[in-house]
Amino acid sequence: MYRCRQVVSQCSSTIKSNLGHGRQRYAGESTTKRFGSDHGYSKTPAIKPPTLNEMPTPKGSWATEHSRQQSKYNMHLAAGLGFTAFTLFVGYQSGSFYLNYGPDVKNTKVSVLSHEQVRERAAAAAASAVVAEESDPEVLAAGVEETAPVEAVVVEDASPEAAEEVAPPVVEEVTPVAVPDAEAVAEPSRDQTGPSDQSEAPSVVAIVGDLPVHIPYLLIGAGTSSFAAFRAIKSRDPKAKVLVIGEENHLPYMRPPLSKELWFSDDPEVSNKLKFKQWNGKERSLFFEQDEFYCSPVELVAKDNGGVSVVRGHRVVKLDIVGRKAELDDGRSITYDKCLIATGGKPKSLPSLSSAPENVQDHVTLFRNIDDFRRLESISRQVKSITIIGGGFLGSELACALGRRAKTSGLEVLQVFPEDGNMGKVLPKYLSQWTTEKVKGEGVQVLPRTHVEGATMDDDKVVLTLQDGQKIKTDHVVVAVGLDANTDLAVASGLEIDPTFGGYRVNAELEARSNVWVAGDAACFYDIKLGRRRVEHHDHAVVSGRLVGENMTGAGKPYWHQSMFWSDLGPHVGYEAIGIVDSSLETMAVFAKSTAADTPKAVVEATGEGVRSETENAATEQSSMKESNKLHAPVQGEHYGKGIVFYTRNDVVVGMVLWNVFNKIPVARRILKEGLTTDKLAEAAKLFDLHE
């Protein structure tokens, strides 16, 4: 009221005068004058309107009064809703009406039937079932033991006459099992942010063939990323049901030993057993988990505590992102809540070989998986010569492995690549040339600075024509020239591919679209320190898969990890790297004399772990500050026993190679994170304790 008085006091004199005239006019008039004497009213004085000072003031503030009125309204509303709900409940229990929601509430019209109509139609359905059972005695053998009574009929866009008799739908190859309820299958939750609870409320729905119609977690690809993802999913959602679909006929396995330890096994059955001895002599299986860890898809949907199932030998050809449905190569489909694409990469070939005659391609192996290893391992025991094309990680590892075998079997091993030395795209020139001498020492004939221009057949041998006109006759050719991201799903599913690096473009949480994530070789992600990248290494597959598994269960974490990779040229020479390692960048290095402890074999013996990304993750970042060699230009003939190579861009360290230096990746990762400049490299080198 005080505010109202303030408003009036601020009015102009004209407005105040008009207000006064109005009061005087009504105050001076009588009811007789206003309404006329013919109405029979007696002359009484006019009622004077109250002034602002005379108006009643509510108790308390206006907010309090409003709250009081709102409380009354809420109470009346709650009472009304409660009465309505009670009325509906009583009517439903008494049979006054009956509601039935069919398997697809959104797309059907619901008929409201009386209780008598329900009983009549249930009896008719039961009679039909008895007739069908008598005419076909195999019904029970097919697994249909009891026909559920029909309580209502749902008719979609049908006339009243047609609604009286509706034929039931026919579903082929259907087995009743316990899975999430039908409504959740037809329309999965769009705003699920926490662990999926689909597996916690089982009801009865169908399995088509040997696949469930719906799965909470679908993983496309059965490699390292999928393995890391479902471990993370199960750790956060113990009752999760995870279905993995992979093209290979194998359970998830690790790829690094295919070009390393498996070749150093003395067991002639190594290709069948797929077990290898690490450098410390400890035997280990190639597979992450044995068969007993997994269950079949039919068992998966019936498990109250969830599990992991792997569908082998099939691939997903299309994703319906909006409908959350995956279509397989055999025409089957499955709906999902969350999906991971971890399809990895496909090995590249050379134009001169991919366009060669078919009889030439029969003698060519694009090395990538278990089947390639088994084939090449068998061939290496039968032929006299093998030529490896490619001087990178894979090509150099295979060359050393086959070269070591050649020392005892008489096998001739040749390696052809266009760079100046082995791993010439990664290592600085002086270190690449030094590495080439090491590879030659393993019994490999290295042919650098050339490439293959053509291939023909001559007496069951492949004739390779090189750039300089030289011709090589060999029994078999192995191509190891890199990978292309496997993005076959992109066009059919409407997913974005990075034009520069390839792979599916993803955001910071590795999500390509809503509820669709990508991990491993196929993901092109944004590195907050190094820009957009695509990484093709084991550690990245593990870490990105683990992060996606956490995010699929609602973690919402960004990907910030700087993954590492490693390569061993046998048990005595190896290196680990992190960041951008490109020989075209400027490099600075520091080296020291190595000891017997500075070898891949020694680090595996000390840690008991051959997958060195695991030992690096367990390593501590703490390191004492011991004086190391000063940074200097490489000296001709210097023995590069062990050392650190810094890769710089715009005077900032963007990558590092740890040459025969192990368990120091956490230190390197910290240097990259801090964006160390070149003027501080001398101090940074001390962190690696090269003279320890």
N, C-alpha and C positions, 0 to 999 in steps of 0.2 A: 504493500500500500504506500509505503514511503516513496517507492520508485514512481508510482502513478502520480503522486503529488508533485514530484520533481518534473515530470513531463508537462503537467498543466502549467506549472509556474514558468516554464520556458516558452509557452505559447505567446504569440504576438497579441497586442492589445485588441486588434480587430477580432481575432478568434475568441478572446475572452468576452468581448462585447456581445458577439453573437450568442455565445453560450448564455450570457446573462439575459438577453432578450427572450431566448427560448424559455428560460425558467419563469420569467415574468408573465409571458403570454399564457402558459398553461396554468400558472398559479392564479391568474386573475380571471380565468374563464370558469364558467360553471358547467355542469353536465347538461343543463337545460339548453344553454346557448350552443353547445357543441353538437348535441344530437337532435335539438328541436323540441318545442313544447308539445307537439302532437304525440310524442311517445309516452306521455304521462309521467315522466320522471319529475320528481320534485327538485327544486333548486337547492343544490348542495354545493358546498365549496369544493373546488378542484383539489385533486391529490397532488401534492408537490413531490416530484422525483427526489430521491435521496442524493445528497452530495457525496463526494468521495470520502469526506470525513465521517459521513453517517453510515457508509456501507460496512457490513460485518466483516471482520477479519478472521480467517480460519486459524485454528490453533496450530502452532508449529509452522514450519516453512512450507512453501508450495511443493517442494520435492517430497516432503513427508506425506502431504495430503495425496499427491499423485501415487505414491507407493501404497498408501492405504487402499485407494480405489483399485489399483492394479491387483492387489492381493485378493480383494473381493471377486474381481473378474476371473482370476486364475482358479479360485476355489469353485466358482460356479461352473467354469469350463471343465474342470476335473470331475466334478460331480456328474455333469452331463455325459462325458465320455464313459465314465464308469457305469452309469445306468445303461448306456447303449451297448457296451460290451457285455453286461450281464444279461440284457435282453437277447442278444445274439446267441450267447452261450446256452441259455434256457431253451431257445428255439431249436438250436442244433441238437441238443440232447433229447428233446422231446420228439424229434423227427419231423418238425414242421417244415424244414427245408434241409437240403443236403448240397454241399459244394464239393466239387472235385477239380483239382488242378492236374492236368495231364503232364507228360514228360517235357513239353515245351510250352510254358505258360505264356510266353511273349507272342507266339505265332499261332495260337489256337483260341477258339471261342469255347467258353465253358458253359455247358448246359446244366441248369439247376433242376434236379429231378426229385420227385417225392420219394419217400421211403418205400412205398409200395412198388413204384417203378424200378427202384434199385433192386429189390428182391426178385422181381420178375426177370430182369435182365441177367442177374447173377445166376438164376436157375437155368435160364436158356443157355448161358455160356458154359455152365457145368455139364449140361446135357450134351452140347456139341463136343466138349472135350471127351466125354465117355464114348460117343460114337466114333470119334477120330481114333481113340485108343484101341477100340475093338477092331476097327478096320486096318489098323497099322500097328501090329504088336511090337515093332522096333522102336516105338516112341520112347518106351522106358529105357531101352538099351542105349538110346542116344543121349540119355542124361536128364530127360524131363520126367521127374518123379511126381509132380503135383501141379495142378493148374490152379492158380490163385483166383479167387472169385472176383468178378468184375463188379465194381461198386458204382461206376458211372461211366458214361460214354462221352467222349470228347469229339466233337464234329467240327471240322475246319471248313468254313465256307460251304455248308451244305444246306439244302432246303429242309423244311420240317419233315417232308415225306422221306427223304433220304436218311434223316437222322434216326429213323426207327430201326434201320438195319445197316450197320457199318461193318465191312470186312476187316478183321484184324490185320496189321501189317505183317509182312513176311520178312524175316531176317535170316540170312544164310550163315552157317558155321558159327553159331552163337552158343557159348557155354556160360551158364550163370556162375558168377563168382562174386566175392566181396570186394567192392571198390567204392570210391566216393559216390555220394548220392547223385541222382540223375540231373537234378537242377544245377548242381555245381559243375557237372560235366558239360551241360549245354551252355552255361554262361559262367565261366570262371570269374572270380573276383578281379575287378579292374584296378582296385586300389590297395592290393595286398602289399604291405611293406615289411612285415615280419616273416618268420618262418611259416611255411605253408602248413595248414592244419587239415588239408584234404584227407590225409591218411588216418585222422583220428576219429572220424565219424563214418565208418563203413556202412553201406547198405548193399542192395543187390542191383547189379547192372550187368551189361554184357561185355564179354571179351570177343572180339572178332578175330577168328583165326588164332594165332598165338600171340597177339598183341592186345594190350588194354586199349579201350577207346579213349582213355584220358590218363595223363600222368602229370603230377605236380612239377617235376623237374626233368626236362628233356635235354640231353647232351648229344650234340651231333659231332661225331668224331671220337675215336677210341684211343687217343694218344695220351701223351704226358699231361697236357692241359686238362683234359677231361678227368684223368685220374686225380690230379691235384684239386680240381673243382669238386668232385663228389666227396672227397675226404673232408673238405671244408664245409660242404653242405651238411654232411652227417654229424660233424662236430658241433654245429650250431643248431641243427634240427635233427635230433637223434632218430625220430620216427619218419624221416623223409623217405619218399619212394622215388628213386632215380633210375631213369632208363637211358642207356647209352647206345647209340646206333653208330656202328663203324663199318667201313668198306672192307677192311681186311678180315680174314677168317681167324683172327687171333684176339686174345684178351689184351688189355692195355699193357704195354711193355716199354722199356727204355731203349732209345736208339743209339746213344754214344758207344756202347760196347760192340755194335755191329761193325765198326771200323777200327776198334781198338782191341780190347782184351780177348774177344772171341777168336781172333786170328792167332793168338799166342797159346791157345789150348793144345795140349798133346792128346786129347781124347778124340779118336776118330769118329765118335758119335756126337760130336759137339753140335752139329747142325740139327740133329734130332732132339737132343736133350736141351739145347739152348741154355746151358749152364757154363759159366766161365770162372776162371780164377783171377782174382784181382792181383795187382802187383805184389801184394803181401802173401799170396798163396791161398787166401780164403775163397771158397767157392760160393757162387751166388747165382740165382736164377735171373734170367733176362726179364721175367714178368714181375710186375709190381706186386700182384697178389695171385695166389693159386686159384684153381677152379672152385674150391669150396667156399671162397669168399663171396662169390656171386650166386644169384638165384635166377630161375627162369622167369620170363615176363608173366606167365600165369601165376606162379608162386608169389611174385612181387606184389600184385594187387591184393592178395589175400593176407599178406603179412601185417599184423597189427603194429609191429615195431619197424616197419619199413625195410628197405634194403636197396641193393644195387643190382641191376640186371643189364647184360650186354647183348644186343642183337648184332650178330656178326654177318658179314657178307652182304650188307645192304647199305644204301645211302639215301639221304633225304634229297629230293630233287626240287622241292618248292616249299616255301613258308608262306602261310597266310598270316601276315603280321597282325592285322586287326582281329581276325577270327581266332588267332592263336592255334593254328592247325598246321601240322607238318605232313607232307605227302611223300611217300617212299617210292623207290624205283619200281616196285612190283604192284603199284596201284593202291596199296593200303594207306590209311591216314590215321593220325592220332592227334588229339588236342592236348594242350599243355598249359601250365600256368607260367613257368619260366623256362627260357631256352638259352643254351650256350652253343655257339658255333665255334668249334675247335677242329677245323678240317685240315690244318697244317699247310704243307706246301707240296707241289708236284715238281719232280726233278726236271731241269731243263735238258734239252738236247742241242745238237748242232745242226744248222741247216744242211750241211753236207752229209750228215748221217740220216736225218729224218726224211730226206728226199732220196736216199739211196735205195737200190732194189731190195725187195723183201728178203732175198737170201742173205744180203749183207746185214739187215736188221736182226736176223735170227742169231747173229754172232755179236750182238751189242747188248750191254746191260746198263740201264739207267739206275744206278745204285741208290736205294732209299730204305727198303724195309726188310723184314725177315725172309721173305721169299727171294729177294735179290741176294741176300747173304748166302742162303742155302744153294742157290744156283751157282754163284761165283765160287763158293767154297768147293763144290763138287767139280766145277770146271778146272779150277786151279790144280787139282790132283790128276787131271787127265791130259791137259794140253802142255805144249812146250813153251808157249809165249803168250803174255798178256800185256796189252798196252792200255795205260790209264791216261785219259785226256782230262786235264785240269790240274792246276797247281795250288789250289786253295787248301782249306782245312781237310775236307774229305779226301780229295785226291792225294794229298801228301801222306795222310794217315794210312790209306790203303796201299800206297806205294811202299811205305816202310814195312807194313805188315806182310805184304806179298814178297818183298825183297828178302826179309828174314827167312821166310819159308823157302825162297829160291836157293839160299845157301846150302840147303840139305837135299833139295829135290831136283836141282838143275833147271828150274823154271827161269825163263828170261822175262824180266819185268822192265818195261819202258814207260816213261812218263813224259807227256808232251803238253806244253802250255805256252802262251804268248808272253808272259812276264819274264823279267830278267832272272828270277830265282823263285824257289818255293815260297809260297805265301807272299808273293811280291806285292799284292794289293793291300796287305796289312802291315808287314814289317818294313822298316826302312831298308834301303838298298843294301847297305853293308851287312845287316843282320840276315836279310833274305839270302844273300849269296853264301854266307857262312852256314845257313841252314841247308842250302842245297848240297854243300859238301857233306854234311851229316847224312842226308838222304842217299847220296851216292855211296857212302860208306856202308849203308845197309844192303847194298847189292842191286841198286836201281840204276838203270841207264837213263839219265835225265837229258831231255832235249828242250831247252828253254828258247824263248824268242821265236817261236814258230807256231803255226796252227794248221789244222787239217782242212784241206780244200776239196777233197773228194775221197770216195771209198768205193771199191769194186771187189769182186771175188775172183780168186785164182787158185784152183786145186784145193778147195775147202779152207783157204786162208783169206783173210781180209787184207786187201792192199790199200793202205792209207797214203794219199798223195799230200805232201806237206807244202807249205807256202813257198819254200825255196826249191821245189821240184823233187826233193828227196822222196823216195817211196819206202814204206815200211810194210813188211809182211808179218802178220801176227795171227794167232789163232782166235783171239777174243779181244773185244774192246770194251772198256769200262768208261762211262761218261760221268764225270763228277764236276760239273761246271755251274752249280748253284741251283736255287729253287725259285719257282714262281708261287706266290700265294694261291692256294686253292679257293677260288671265289666263284665256283660254278653256281652257287645259289643266288648270286647277286642279281642277275637280270630277271630271273623268274620271281624273285621275292621283293624286288624294288629296294635293294640295299645299295648304299653309296660305296664306290671304290675310289681309293686315292690314286689320282693320275700319275703321281711322281714315284711313290714307293710301292704301289700296289697294295693289296689287302683291303679289308673292310675298314672304313673310317669309323672310329669310335670316340666317345667323349672321355672325360677324365676318369669316369667310373667304368670304362671299357664297355659302355653300352652303345650299340649301333642304332637301335630303335627301342621303343617301349617294350620292356620285358624280354629283350633279345640282346645278349652280350656276345663278345668275341674275345678269344684269348689265344696266345701262342703265335705261331708263324703267320697266321691269317689276319692278325690285328695290326692296324696302322694307328698308333696312338700319339698323343701329344706329350712330349717330354718337357717339363717346365724348365729344364736347364739346357737341353740340347735341341729343342724344337721337335717337329713331327718326325717320327721314326717308325721303322718296322724291323723287328729283331727276330733272328732265326736260330736261337740257341736254347739248350736244355733248361738253363736256369730261368730264362724269361718265360718259357712254357710253364714251369712249375709255379713261379711267383704270380704270373698273370692269371693262371688257372685258379690258384688259391684265392686271389682277390675276387675274381668273378663269383666263385662259390660263396664267399662271404656276402657279396652284394646281392646275390640271388636270394639270400635269406634276410635281406633288409639292412645290411651294414652301411651301405652308402659311402664307401671309402674311395678316395681318389688313388690313382696309380702314380706313385712317386719313386718306386724302386729302380735303382740303377743295376740292371742285371749284368752278370758276368758270363764269360764262356772260357773254355779251356781246350787245349789240343795237345796231344802227346805224340811225339815221333818215336814211339817205343818207350821202354821203361826208364831211359836215362836222360831224355831231353823233352821238356814240356814247358808250356807257358799258360798263363791266365791273363785275361784281358777284360776291360770294362770301358764303357763309354764309346765314343767314336774313334775307332782305330783305322785310319786310312793313310796309306803310304804317301798320298799326295799332300798331306798336311806337314807342316814343319814339326820336327821332333828334336828333343833333347834327351840325353840318356846318361846314366851312370852305371858302371859295371864293376864287379869285383870277382875275385877268384872263387870258384865254386868248390864245394867239398862233397863227400859221399852222401851227405844228408840233403843235398840240394838237387834231388831228382824226383820224378813222379813216383818211382818205386818206393823211395824212402818215405815220402809223405803218406802214402797209402799204408805202409807198414806201421807208421807212427799213429795214424788215426783209425785204421781198420775200415776206411770208407773209400771206395774207388770213384764214386760220383762226387767230384770235388766241389760242386756247388753246395753239397751238404756240409762238407768240412768247412767251407768258407762261411756259411751261415752260422756255424757254431763258433767261429773264431772271434776273438775279442778285438775291439778297436784300440785297446790300450797298447802302447808301444813305447819303449824307452828311447831316449834321444842319444843315439850313439853316432859318432863321427863316421861318415861314409866317404868314399872317393868323391873328389870334386867332379862336377860336371865337365866333360871335355869332349872334343870331337873324336870320333872313332879313329883308332890307329890301325894302319895296315898290319895284318897278321895277329891282331889282338885276340886273345882267347876270351870269348864271351861266355864265361862260366855261368854267371847269374847277374841280373841287373834290372833296372827300371827304365822304361822308355816312356817319356811324356809326349803326348800329341797335343799341339796347341793350335788355336784358331783365334785370330785377333788378340794375341798375347794372353790368352786364357786357356788353361788346361781343359781339354774336352774328352780326353781318352788316355788310357795307360795300358801298357803291356808289362806284365811281371814275368820276366824270363827266368825260369827255374827258381822263382821266389814264390812260396806257397803260404797260405793262411794269412795273407796280408790284404786281401780284397776289401775288408772293412775299412782299412786305412785309405786305400785308393778311393773308395766310395765317398769317404768324408772329404777328401781333397776336391773331388768333382762337385760335391754339394756346396762347398764354400767358394767355388769359382776362383781357385788359386791362379795368380798371374805369374808370368815367366820370371819376374824378378825375385820370386820367392822359392824357386825350384830347388835351390841348393839346400835351403832349410827343410823343404818337404822330403828331399831324398834321405835325410837323416832318420825319418820315421820308419824306414823299412829295415833298419839294422842289418845292412849287407855284410857287416863284419862280425855279426853275432856268432 
